[in-house]
Amino acid sequence: MLVKPPTSRRNCKGILRASVVLAMMVVLAGPSISEPDYAFTIEIKSDDAQLTARVDPSLPLGERVEVLVAPKSTPHDELSDLIQNIENTAAHNFFCARLNRFIPTLDSPISIDAETKTFVFEPIARSKSEEDRILRHVSGTITKDSHSGEILSLRLTSQRAFKLSFMIKIRSFEAVFECLPTPDGRTYAARSITHVSGNAAFRKFEENEVVTISDIIALEGG
């Protein structure tokens, strides 16, 4: 990704969102597992924007998101970016199985009980892309259902500062996923929490985002 020097604080934040926050969403989204069988309500709260929307992934692109709440304090361009991202990722950002893209074979749990197994792991970086470079600098902890193998929770954390590009240095990164079962047993990302801080073009930044999915309803034919 080519990053041009920012000419203002707004441009600097734009670079951050494009190069860090959205990049991580791409990393964590992974390829489509299957078309979701559920409509749902999504609530996004970040340092710059808030949005509550109803999402129906079975609808055509451009018609999937119905905005329910969007505070006037949310900048128009931020709101547009959020809506567009939901439109583009609603078809594969629902089930927690998408996270398996960067999880290696898990052999030795650090804890185990009748219902769950917990493992630590180093994510798999499959390419030299900017997104996969981030994976090389984080470690993971994952808890799975002992019977179904479905993901129940996952945490990715950076152990030390690292450079994302010539102009962007990440000082800390953490992403937490809390998964709940759908009626058919597959788990979905009920809550996702992301924290990123560092320096971009000699300016300090800190970004926090919480995404909550609720009120899931099975779609006809699902």
Sequence and secondary structure as in RCSB ss.txt:
>XXXX:A:sequence
MLVKPPTSRRNCKGILRASVVLAMMVVLAGPSISEPDYAFTIEIKSDDAQLTARVDPSLPLGERVEVLVAPKSTP
HDELSDLIQNIENTAAHNFFCARLNRFIPTLDSPISIDAETKTFVFEPIARSKSEEDRILRHVSGTITKDSHSGE
ILSLRLTSQRAFKLSFMIKIRSFEAVFECLPTPDGRTYAARSITHVSGNAAFRKFEENEVVTISDIIALEGG
>XXXX:A:secstr
      SSHHHHHHHHIIIIIHHHHHHHH S  S  SEEEEEEEEESS EEEEEE TTS TTSSEEEEE  TTS 
HHHHHHHHHHHHHHTTTSSBGGGGGGG       SEE SSEEEEEE     SSSHHHHHHTTEEEEEEEETTT  
EEEEEEEESS EESSSSEEEEEEEEEEEEEE TTS EEEEEEEEEEEEEETTEEEEEEEEEEEEEEEE TT 
